[in-house]
Amino acid sequence: MRSQTSKIDMKTNSFQKNRKKRSSLKIYFFVGLFFCLLAGLIYTAVWLPYFWIENINIENDMTYVSCLEIEKLIPKKSIFLIPINQIKNEILDKYSEIKIVEIKKEFPNTINIKIEERKNIGVWCQIELDEIATSTEKMIEKKINECFYFDSDGIIFREASLIKGGLVLNVYGTEKLIKIRDEIMSPELVEFILFIREKLPEIIDFEIVSFENLVATTNKGYQIYFNPTCSVRSQLEALRMSIQKEIKQELDSLEYIDLKIEGRVYYK
């Protein structure tokens, strides 16, 4: 009896093992089939012309860069293979006039691009100070080197020509070894200068002498010394009060008005 029972148990175990093997083989088969189908679908989707880029929509009007130039940077291949970040970085690297790029895919075959260009605030010019000795004294001559457009962030982004006369905001500085995309003044200083220009339209240009000395030249020829580290409103109020009470009649013969020390006004 024991021998027959053992034989039955062996047959049962063998049957169960074979059953497990068949189940495992089925699982492997269907898993393999699934991945094969998935790979086929992916391959078909990638190389199917239906998903190849046909439409490139560029949002926003551009002043410095043409839409055609941007379109040339978009490879006409499957939307699944478009390297969004790579294209974005390439656009930013190639065009210093562009500040922000957003690229989005729209299936099945469209790329939407939103571009924000840098807005021209004024012209910044690099000046070089040369000391000239005469028979009686030494004089400082200012030589204008390169000029660039700058934006509200104080970043230079394109070469420019100097236009004098007050129609264009001109700012001068002595920074050396400058290049496109450099920040030649802080956004706070740009805001400071724009506020002064709005309140005093008679100012024709500015010169950044130092961190605490911004020199504005008026159309009457005299200069106003501002301190960008102090409140621009308080300095303008001090200037207004001084002109009304003391120097209104002397504006045509003034050499300068010094507002750099808060609460004090000096003039000559």
Backbone bond lengths (Angstrom), bond angles and torsions (degrees), N, CA, C in turn:
res aa  C-N    CA-C-N  psi(-1)  N-CA   C-N-CA  omega(-1)  CA-C   N-CA-C  phi
1 M - - - 1.466 - - 1.514 110.77 -
2 R 1.372 112.74 -43.38 1.461 115.65 -179.21 1.520 111.09 -63.00
3 S 1.345 116.03 -36.81 1.465 120.29 -179.56 1.513 110.78 -65.56
4 Q 1.322 116.94 -40.81 1.469 120.10 179.13 1.520 110.67 -67.37
5 T 1.342 115.34 -40.23 1.473 119.59 178.98 1.515 110.94 -62.26
6 S 1.314 116.34 -41.81 1.478 121.12 179.45 1.514 110.91 -62.35
7 K 1.336 114.56 -42.53 1.464 118.32 179.34 1.525 111.57 -62.80
8 I 1.338 114.83 -39.77 1.488 119.05 178.86 1.518 110.49 -64.46
9 D 1.362 115.13 -43.27 1.481 119.38 179.46 1.514 110.20 -62.47
10 M 1.309 118.24 -40.52 1.466 121.43 -179.60 1.528 110.69 -64.45
11 K 1.359 114.72 -41.77 1.472 118.14 178.35 1.526 110.62 -63.76
12 T 1.359 115.68 -40.19 1.471 120.09 -179.50 1.530 110.63 -63.70
13 N 1.334 116.26 -46.19 1.478 120.60 -179.89 1.523 110.87 -62.96
14 S 1.325 115.88 -40.36 1.471 120.23 179.83 1.530 110.36 -64.11
15 F 1.343 114.95 -41.12 1.468 119.76 179.95 1.527 110.89 -64.18
16 Q 1.353 115.32 -41.85 1.463 119.84 -179.69 1.530 111.15 -66.48
17 K 1.335 116.21 -38.61 1.466 118.94 178.64 1.521 111.32 -65.21
18 N 1.329 115.83 -43.11 1.465 119.55 178.83 1.528 110.93 -63.64
19 R 1.345 114.15 -37.89 1.473 118.80 179.33 1.527 110.96 -64.40
20 K 1.344 115.46 -41.51 1.471 119.76 178.61 1.521 111.05 -64.65
21 K 1.347 115.75 -39.39 1.466 119.51 178.88 1.528 110.93 -62.90
22 R 1.351 114.61 -43.97 1.473 118.01 179.50 1.527 110.98 -63.69
23 S 1.348 116.84 -39.16 1.475 120.64 178.77 1.533 110.30 -64.20
24 S 1.327 115.94 -42.62 1.470 120.31 179.37 1.518 110.96 -63.44
25 L 1.329 115.68 -42.41 1.461 119.72 179.31 1.528 111.13 -62.24
26 K 1.341 115.93 -39.42 1.467 119.54 178.07 1.523 111.16 -63.55
27 I 1.351 114.10 -43.08 1.482 118.14 179.82 1.518 110.22 -61.88
28 Y 1.360 116.46 -47.71 1.471 120.04 179.10 1.525 111.21 -59.79
29 F 1.317 114.71 -38.85 1.469 119.06 -178.67 1.529 110.85 -64.05
30 F 1.330 115.73 -49.17 1.462 118.91 -177.37 1.531 112.28 -69.56
31 V 1.338 117.29 -36.55 1.475 120.27 175.19 1.516 110.52 -62.93
32 G 1.331 115.97 -45.35 1.461 119.85 177.72 1.508 111.77 -61.93
33 L 1.361 116.07 -42.94 1.449 120.41 178.74 1.523 111.31 -61.91
34 F 1.351 115.47 -40.34 1.470 119.88 179.50 1.525 111.25 -61.33
35 F 1.334 116.12 -47.07 1.462 119.52 -179.18 1.521 112.37 -67.80
36 C 1.307 116.76 -33.03 1.465 119.92 175.63 1.526 111.14 -65.01
37 L 1.334 115.13 -43.80 1.460 119.29 178.00 1.526 111.00 -65.03
38 L 1.338 115.46 -41.31 1.463 119.60 179.07 1.523 111.30 -62.37
39 A 1.329 116.53 -44.81 1.466 121.09 177.93 1.523 110.86 -61.57
40 G 1.335 115.54 -39.16 1.462 119.16 178.24 1.511 112.01 -65.49
41 L 1.341 116.06 -40.81 1.462 119.85 178.53 1.519 111.40 -64.79
42 I 1.333 115.82 -42.85 1.464 119.70 179.04 1.525 110.68 -62.99
43 Y 1.302 115.52 -46.38 1.471 119.95 179.78 1.527 110.59 -59.85
44 T 1.345 115.59 -43.90 1.470 120.20 -179.94 1.517 111.06 -64.32
45 A 1.365 115.72 -42.78 1.460 119.59 -179.05 1.520 111.51 -64.14
46 V 1.334 116.19 -40.94 1.467 120.42 -177.18 1.522 111.05 -66.72
47 W 1.315 116.35 -40.97 1.460 119.09 -173.51 1.525 113.70 -102.25
48 L 1.299 117.04 2.83 1.458 119.87 176.85 1.531 109.59 -74.50
49 P 1.321 119.71 126.28 1.470 121.80 -178.51 1.523 113.77 -56.11
50 Y 1.298 117.01 -23.41 1.467 121.51 -179.23 1.527 111.38 -60.01
51 F 1.354 117.10 -28.93 1.463 121.31 -177.18 1.527 112.71 -101.54
52 W 1.322 117.29 9.68 1.461 119.69 178.66 1.527 109.39 -84.59
53 I 1.330 115.10 143.06 1.465 121.06 -174.44 1.533 111.03 -61.10
54 E 1.315 115.40 124.21 1.461 121.80 176.53 1.526 111.82 -121.21
55 N 1.340 116.93 -31.61 1.463 120.64 -175.84 1.527 110.66 -118.24
56 I 1.331 115.49 130.30 1.469 121.76 175.76 1.525 107.46 -124.04
57 N 1.308 116.20 108.87 1.464 121.56 -179.27 1.527 109.71 -100.85
58 I 1.334 116.01 122.40 1.457 121.10 179.85 1.520 108.81 -112.27
59 E 1.316 114.71 117.26 1.464 120.78 -177.88 1.525 109.91 -91.12
60 N 1.314 116.15 142.31 1.459 124.48 176.28 1.533 111.11 92.79
61 D 1.309 114.85 139.29 1.458 121.34 176.48 1.525 108.85 -79.67
62 M 1.324 115.63 137.04 1.457 120.05 -178.58 1.521 110.50 -115.13
63 T 1.305 115.10 140.73 1.464 121.76 -178.56 1.515 111.65 -92.79
64 Y 1.323 116.13 -42.28 1.455 120.85 -170.83 1.529 113.79 -99.76
65 V 1.310 116.97 -27.61 1.466 121.00 -175.21 1.527 108.95 -121.06
66 S 1.322 117.22 135.52 1.459 121.03 -179.91 1.524 111.00 -85.91
67 C 1.324 115.52 153.55 1.465 120.64 177.52 1.524 110.95 -62.20
68 L 1.319 116.12 -34.84 1.464 120.40 -179.32 1.527 111.11 -61.94
69 E 1.326 116.53 -38.38 1.465 120.05 178.91 1.521 110.98 -64.30
70 I 1.317 116.09 -39.68 1.466 120.24 179.42 1.522 110.25 -68.06
71 E 1.334 116.97 -41.92 1.467 120.80 -178.54 1.525 111.70 -60.91
72 K 1.326 116.82 -32.22 1.462 120.34 -179.55 1.529 112.27 -65.39
73 L 1.317 116.62 -20.63 1.462 120.52 -178.82 1.526 112.59 -86.82
74 I 1.338 117.53 -6.05 1.459 121.53 -179.16 1.525 109.23 -96.97
75 P 1.332 119.10 113.86 1.474 120.58 179.65 1.524 111.11 -68.22
76 K 1.316 116.30 135.91 1.474 121.34 -179.81 1.527 109.59 -85.72
77 K 1.321 114.99 75.18 1.457 119.57 178.20 1.517 109.46 -137.41
78 S 1.324 116.67 -171.11 1.460 121.16 -175.12 1.519 111.44 -56.20
79 I 1.306 115.99 139.02 1.464 121.23 179.76 1.526 111.23 -61.79
80 F 1.334 116.32 -24.02 1.457 120.37 179.41 1.529 111.88 -73.27
81 L 1.321 117.13 -21.61 1.462 121.40 -175.48 1.525 113.48 -102.87
82 I 1.337 117.79 0.43 1.464 120.60 -178.05 1.527 109.93 -69.25
83 P 1.351 118.24 120.02 1.473 121.30 -179.80 1.536 110.34 -84.10
84 I 1.310 116.66 89.63 1.465 122.31 -173.46 1.528 112.41 -55.80
85 N 1.328 116.88 -52.34 1.470 120.43 -176.68 1.522 112.02 -64.28
86 Q 1.307 116.09 -37.91 1.463 120.11 179.66 1.529 110.83 -64.57
87 I 1.325 116.73 -43.72 1.475 120.89 178.87 1.524 110.57 -64.61
88 K 1.329 116.01 -43.08 1.463 120.89 178.69 1.523 111.25 -58.33
89 N 1.323 117.30 -47.88 1.465 121.29 -179.80 1.522 111.52 -65.78
90 E 1.327 116.36 -35.15 1.463 120.05 179.24 1.526 111.08 -65.98
91 I 1.331 116.69 -40.74 1.470 120.89 178.16 1.525 110.46 -63.96
92 L 1.335 116.28 -46.12 1.462 120.52 -179.08 1.527 111.30 -65.19
93 D 1.320 117.34 -37.13 1.467 120.97 -179.97 1.524 111.64 -70.62
94 K 1.313 115.99 -36.41 1.470 119.79 -174.93 1.520 112.58 -80.79
95 Y 1.337 117.16 -33.20 1.464 119.88 -175.09 1.530 110.07 -120.74
96 S 1.328 115.58 102.38 1.466 120.34 179.63 1.522 111.63 -67.78
97 E 1.337 117.04 -17.11 1.468 120.45 179.59 1.536 112.37 -73.88
98 I 1.327 116.50 -15.84 1.464 120.51 -177.82 1.517 110.12 -93.46
99 K 1.329 115.31 130.82 1.463 121.47 -176.57 1.531 111.90 -97.21
100 I 1.335 116.80 -45.39 1.463 121.41 -175.28 1.528 109.24 -135.41
101 V 1.334 115.93 138.51 1.474 121.94 175.68 1.525 108.54 -130.00
102 E 1.313 116.33 128.85 1.466 121.88 173.15 1.528 108.40 -123.60
103 I 1.323 116.59 127.07 1.464 121.79 -178.56 1.521 109.07 -124.05
104 K 1.319 116.54 129.41 1.464 121.34 179.33 1.523 109.98 -132.26
105 K 1.329 115.36 144.05 1.469 121.46 176.21 1.519 109.66 -88.74
106 E 1.319 115.10 140.90 1.466 120.94 174.20 1.523 107.38 -129.30
107 F 1.302 115.24 108.17 1.459 119.23 -176.03 1.530 111.03 -69.95
108 P 1.337 116.43 144.01 1.475 126.16 15.11 1.529 115.19 -96.36
109 N 1.347 119.71 -18.04 1.472 118.15 -169.40 1.530 113.65 -151.06
110 T 1.325 116.75 35.41 1.466 119.90 -175.82 1.531 110.90 -127.69
111 I 1.327 114.62 140.79 1.462 121.71 174.63 1.522 108.21 -118.47
112 N 1.319 117.04 125.91 1.472 122.32 177.75 1.525 109.21 -105.94
113 I 1.332 115.25 127.00 1.469 120.70 -177.27 1.534 109.08 -122.68
114 K 1.310 115.46 127.38 1.469 120.85 175.94 1.523 107.83 -113.63
115 I 1.333 115.83 123.73 1.463 121.02 -175.54 1.526 109.97 -122.26
116 E 1.314 114.52 134.31 1.473 120.59 173.72 1.518 108.66 -117.36
117 E 1.317 116.17 115.89 1.456 120.46 178.99 1.531 110.11 -83.12
118 R 1.305 114.97 158.12 1.464 119.97 173.40 1.527 108.85 -70.87
119 K 1.308 116.81 135.46 1.459 120.73 -179.46 1.520 110.19 -91.98
120 N 1.313 114.53 128.82 1.456 120.57 -178.60 1.528 110.73 -70.31
121 I 1.345 116.36 116.89 1.460 121.88 177.33 1.521 110.78 -92.80
122 G 1.321 116.02 -37.97 1.462 120.56 -178.65 1.512 110.16 -177.11
123 V 1.328 114.91 -165.33 1.462 121.39 -179.26 1.529 108.74 -118.18
124 W 1.318 114.60 125.97 1.461 120.43 175.38 1.524 108.42 -105.26
125 C 1.339 116.11 132.11 1.466 120.86 -178.83 1.524 110.56 -122.37
126 Q 1.306 114.84 137.31 1.456 120.70 175.71 1.531 108.24 -82.61
127 I 1.323 115.60 128.33 1.467 119.30 178.39 1.520 109.91 -115.09
128 E 1.297 114.70 149.74 1.460 121.60 177.84 1.522 107.90 -119.74
129 L 1.311 116.47 129.38 1.464 121.42 -177.51 1.525 109.63 -94.47
130 D 1.323 115.73 120.38 1.466 121.30 177.84 1.518 109.46 -113.53
131 E 1.302 115.54 134.37 1.469 120.91 178.02 1.512 109.36 -91.97
132 I 1.330 115.65 122.79 1.469 121.27 -178.59 1.528 108.63 -114.10
133 A 1.295 115.89 124.05 1.461 120.64 -179.71 1.526 109.95 -95.40
134 T 1.330 115.56 129.62 1.469 121.49 175.39 1.524 107.95 -110.76
135 S 1.328 116.01 -176.62 1.468 120.22 -179.01 1.511 112.20 -69.32
136 T 1.334 116.32 -21.08 1.469 119.21 -175.96 1.530 113.58 -114.90
137 E 1.334 118.03 -29.10 1.462 119.73 -175.91 1.529 110.80 -158.03
138 K 1.317 113.27 174.09 1.457 120.10 175.72 1.518 109.33 -104.90
139 M 1.329 116.13 135.88 1.449 121.09 -178.66 1.532 110.06 -121.58
140 I 1.309 115.13 151.10 1.463 121.05 177.60 1.521 109.33 -104.08
141 E 1.318 115.82 120.91 1.463 120.59 178.38 1.530 109.18 -106.30
142 K 1.311 115.76 134.24 1.464 120.95 -179.71 1.525 109.48 -98.65
143 K 1.312 115.01 121.33 1.452 120.96 179.17 1.528 108.99 -107.93
144 I 1.326 116.17 125.27 1.461 121.01 -179.51 1.531 109.65 -86.59
145 N 1.322 116.05 123.82 1.463 121.12 178.01 1.523 110.72 -97.17
146 E 1.314 117.45 -107.32 1.462 120.97 -177.11 1.530 111.38 -90.90
147 C 1.342 114.96 150.42 1.456 121.48 176.72 1.533 109.33 -126.46
148 F 1.343 115.52 146.08 1.463 121.27 -177.61 1.527 110.09 -143.11
149 Y 1.331 115.59 152.01 1.457 119.93 168.78 1.526 108.14 -75.24
150 F 1.336 116.37 145.03 1.462 119.99 175.06 1.521 109.74 -130.13
151 D 1.344 115.34 156.60 1.461 120.50 -178.00 1.521 111.10 -108.33
152 S 1.328 116.66 -172.21 1.463 121.26 -176.25 1.520 113.04 -67.69
153 D 1.333 117.23 -16.43 1.467 121.10 176.37 1.520 111.96 -87.59
154 G 1.344 116.45 -1.08 1.459 119.87 -178.68 1.509 113.16 78.22
155 I 1.330 117.14 20.76 1.469 122.24 -177.60 1.523 109.67 -101.74
156 I 1.321 115.84 130.61 1.470 119.77 176.22 1.525 108.40 -83.96
157 F 1.339 116.07 136.28 1.464 117.86 -172.65 1.523 114.33 -135.13
158 R 1.331 117.65 -5.33 1.463 118.58 -179.07 1.526 108.99 -163.42
159 E 1.329 115.79 143.09 1.456 119.30 178.34 1.525 110.04 -66.12
160 A 1.339 116.12 148.10 1.465 121.28 -176.49 1.523 109.64 -143.06
161 S 1.310 114.12 169.22 1.464 121.22 174.80 1.511 108.53 -108.49
162 L 1.316 116.35 143.91 1.460 120.85 178.79 1.526 109.60 -74.72
163 I 1.332 115.33 126.83 1.473 121.35 176.91 1.517 107.95 -120.30
164 K 1.301 116.99 109.32 1.461 120.81 -177.52 1.530 110.58 -88.17
165 G 1.339 114.21 160.37 1.454 118.26 173.99 1.509 114.67 121.71
166 G 1.314 119.25 -6.21 1.455 120.78 176.98 1.518 115.03 96.24
167 L 1.343 118.51 -11.78 1.457 119.92 179.14 1.526 111.23 -69.62
168 V 1.330 115.69 -32.82 1.465 122.19 178.90 1.517 108.27 -115.94
169 L 1.331 116.21 139.63 1.456 120.61 176.42 1.524 109.12 -70.83
170 N 1.324 116.60 116.41 1.460 121.96 178.90 1.523 109.60 -110.72
171 V 1.318 115.05 130.06 1.463 121.35 178.05 1.520 107.78 -127.34
172 Y 1.343 115.72 134.90 1.456 120.39 -179.31 1.526 110.25 -113.32
173 G 1.336 115.74 147.64 1.454 121.38 177.75 1.508 110.52 -151.21
174 T 1.324 116.07 165.04 1.466 120.48 -176.16 1.527 112.82 -110.16
175 E 1.335 117.30 13.63 1.467 119.21 179.29 1.530 111.01 -57.81
176 K 1.317 115.04 143.30 1.455 120.42 -179.92 1.528 110.82 -115.01
177 L 1.320 115.78 164.33 1.468 122.67 179.33 1.533 111.39 54.54
178 I 1.323 115.21 45.20 1.458 119.92 -179.11 1.529 109.82 -88.95
179 K 1.327 114.21 156.62 1.462 120.15 176.22 1.519 108.85 -149.72
180 I 1.322 114.93 162.73 1.463 120.85 179.02 1.529 109.88 -53.25
181 R 1.318 116.07 140.17 1.474 126.84 -178.25 1.524 113.27 83.02
182 D 1.324 118.09 1.39 1.467 120.20 176.03 1.529 110.00 -74.53
183 E 1.320 115.60 146.84 1.470 120.66 173.18 1.514 107.56 -90.63
184 I 1.339 117.19 108.97 1.462 120.47 -176.02 1.531 111.85 -96.16
185 M 1.311 116.99 -7.72 1.467 121.64 170.76 1.517 107.99 -159.27
186 S 1.314 115.91 155.19 1.458 120.16 -177.19 1.529 110.35 -74.72
187 P 1.341 117.61 156.93 1.467 120.11 175.53 1.528 111.80 -58.54
188 E 1.342 116.98 -32.30 1.463 120.80 178.73 1.524 111.05 -66.20
189 L 1.341 116.78 -38.58 1.463 119.92 178.75 1.522 110.79 -69.25
190 V 1.330 116.86 -38.22 1.469 120.49 176.63 1.528 109.38 -60.16
191 E 1.315 116.79 -45.71 1.466 121.19 179.17 1.527 110.67 -62.38
192 F 1.320 116.62 -40.05 1.464 123.01 178.06 1.534 110.20 -59.02
193 I 1.338 115.39 -48.11 1.471 121.10 -178.57 1.524 110.79 -65.50
194 L 1.314 117.46 -44.03 1.470 121.00 -179.00 1.525 111.38 -63.17
195 F 1.329 116.86 -36.71 1.467 120.23 179.14 1.525 110.45 -66.32
196 I 1.323 117.01 -42.67 1.465 120.59 178.09 1.525 110.42 -63.01
197 R 1.307 116.27 -44.88 1.468 120.20 -178.26 1.532 110.91 -63.10
198 E 1.339 116.31 -36.12 1.465 119.72 178.61 1.531 111.30 -65.87
199 K 1.329 116.10 -40.53 1.463 120.42 -177.18 1.527 112.75 -83.08
200 L 1.338 116.35 -26.39 1.467 120.64 -179.05 1.523 110.08 -126.00
201 P 1.321 118.00 78.26 1.468 120.95 -177.65 1.526 113.93 -64.35
202 E 1.326 117.10 -13.14 1.463 119.61 178.88 1.523 112.81 -74.62
203 I 1.323 117.24 -9.59 1.466 120.45 177.58 1.527 109.73 -76.58
204 I 1.329 115.52 132.52 1.472 119.39 -175.73 1.529 112.98 -104.50
205 D 1.332 118.41 -24.97 1.461 119.41 176.07 1.523 110.45 -162.37
206 F 1.350 114.86 169.31 1.465 122.23 179.73 1.518 109.24 -129.87
207 E 1.326 114.90 150.48 1.465 120.54 173.19 1.526 108.78 -129.93
208 I 1.346 115.49 125.90 1.454 120.72 177.79 1.527 107.40 -86.40
209 V 1.333 115.88 101.85 1.465 120.56 -177.74 1.521 110.53 -84.48
210 S 1.324 116.24 -44.18 1.452 121.39 178.74 1.526 108.93 -156.50
211 F 1.318 116.03 -178.38 1.460 121.68 -178.75 1.535 111.16 -60.34
212 E 1.337 116.92 -30.89 1.457 121.11 -176.82 1.517 112.83 -114.12
213 N 1.305 117.11 14.85 1.466 119.46 -177.27 1.530 110.88 -140.01
214 L 1.324 115.15 107.77 1.459 122.51 176.21 1.521 107.26 -116.34
215 V 1.319 116.78 119.18 1.457 121.55 -175.48 1.526 110.00 -102.99
216 A 1.326 115.37 122.22 1.464 121.28 177.54 1.516 109.01 -107.20
217 T 1.332 116.29 135.29 1.460 121.42 178.31 1.524 109.14 -106.83
218 T 1.333 116.98 131.29 1.460 121.82 -178.18 1.526 110.71 -95.45
219 N 1.325 115.17 166.59 1.469 119.20 179.26 1.529 112.84 -72.17
220 K 1.340 117.09 -8.12 1.463 120.77 174.89 1.523 111.73 -91.22
221 G 1.330 115.87 -6.03 1.455 119.91 175.41 1.511 115.49 103.08
222 Y 1.325 118.66 -21.78 1.467 118.93 -179.73 1.529 109.86 -83.79
223 Q 1.328 114.57 162.48 1.457 120.38 -177.01 1.528 110.89 -114.08
224 I 1.333 114.96 155.28 1.459 121.66 176.85 1.520 107.58 -124.52
225 Y 1.335 116.34 125.97 1.448 121.34 -178.52 1.539 109.19 -97.73
226 F 1.329 115.86 118.81 1.458 121.82 178.64 1.523 110.45 -108.65
227 N 1.332 115.27 157.54 1.462 121.91 174.31 1.528 108.48 -114.75
228 P 1.344 118.09 105.35 1.478 121.04 -177.32 1.525 114.70 -64.28
229 T 1.331 118.21 -13.71 1.458 120.25 179.31 1.532 112.17 -85.03
230 C 1.327 117.27 -7.18 1.463 121.77 179.18 1.523 109.81 -110.64
231 S 1.316 116.47 170.79 1.462 121.95 -178.22 1.527 111.32 -63.62
232 V 1.332 115.47 125.06 1.462 119.02 178.85 1.532 110.80 -68.56
233 R 1.319 116.97 -33.44 1.459 120.67 -179.41 1.523 111.66 -66.06
234 S 1.334 116.37 -42.94 1.466 119.38 -179.99 1.526 111.44 -67.11
235 Q 1.339 116.08 -35.08 1.473 119.08 178.20 1.527 111.12 -68.08
236 L 1.326 116.77 -41.05 1.461 119.79 178.88 1.524 111.21 -68.25
237 E 1.321 116.58 -35.09 1.465 119.81 177.59 1.532 110.59 -67.38
238 A 1.338 115.98 -41.19 1.467 120.10 176.64 1.525 110.53 -63.09
239 L 1.328 116.41 -38.44 1.468 120.86 177.60 1.518 110.62 -64.50
240 R 1.311 116.89 -45.11 1.468 121.13 -179.34 1.527 111.52 -61.37
241 M 1.319 116.14 -45.70 1.463 120.61 -179.48 1.521 111.20 -63.97
242 S 1.323 117.25 -40.82 1.465 121.03 -178.73 1.523 111.28 -66.46
243 I 1.323 116.16 -41.35 1.461 119.40 179.57 1.522 110.63 -65.36
244 Q 1.322 117.48 -42.07 1.472 121.23 -179.29 1.524 112.19 -66.56
245 K 1.327 116.47 -41.29 1.459 119.81 -171.91 1.525 114.14 -92.02
246 E 1.341 117.07 -31.52 1.462 118.14 -169.82 1.527 115.49 -122.16
247 I 1.318 117.64 -47.83 1.473 118.94 -165.09 1.527 114.34 -115.95
248 K 1.316 116.91 18.02 1.461 119.65 -177.87 1.520 111.93 -59.36
249 Q 1.321 116.49 -38.78 1.464 120.92 -176.56 1.530 112.68 -83.38
250 E 1.310 116.74 -5.91 1.463 119.83 -175.57 1.530 113.37 -109.62
251 L 1.324 117.56 7.63 1.464 120.67 -175.18 1.526 113.00 -59.04
252 D 1.336 116.30 -36.18 1.470 118.98 -176.83 1.528 112.45 -71.70
253 S 1.328 117.04 -19.23 1.462 119.85 -178.63 1.522 113.03 -112.38
254 L 1.317 116.91 5.80 1.467 120.92 -178.58 1.526 111.68 -69.01
255 E 1.336 114.87 148.74 1.468 120.85 172.13 1.524 110.22 -100.54
256 Y 1.340 116.04 -43.94 1.467 119.58 178.28 1.528 110.44 -160.64
257 I 1.350 114.48 161.61 1.461 123.34 169.41 1.520 106.50 -127.70
258 D 1.323 116.72 124.62 1.467 121.81 -174.33 1.530 109.96 -106.43
259 L 1.353 115.62 117.34 1.463 121.66 -179.92 1.524 111.95 -114.24
260 K 1.312 118.25 12.82 1.467 121.08 -170.26 1.530 113.10 -67.00
261 I 1.318 117.73 -31.53 1.459 120.83 178.37 1.520 108.19 -91.96
262 E 1.303 115.92 119.17 1.460 120.95 -174.14 1.534 111.00 -60.02
263 G 1.327 115.17 130.89 1.456 120.95 178.94 1.508 113.92 85.35
264 R 1.327 116.90 -2.47 1.473 120.91 -179.56 1.525 110.03 -123.59
265 V 1.326 115.10 146.98 1.468 121.02 176.39 1.526 107.84 -132.91
266 Y 1.334 114.36 123.42 1.463 120.52 176.68 1.520 107.62 -118.42
267 Y 1.300 116.01 145.43 1.465 119.31 178.26 1.520 110.66 -149.65
268 K 1.302 113.80 159.99 1.467 120.25 179.85 1.528 109.11 -143.97
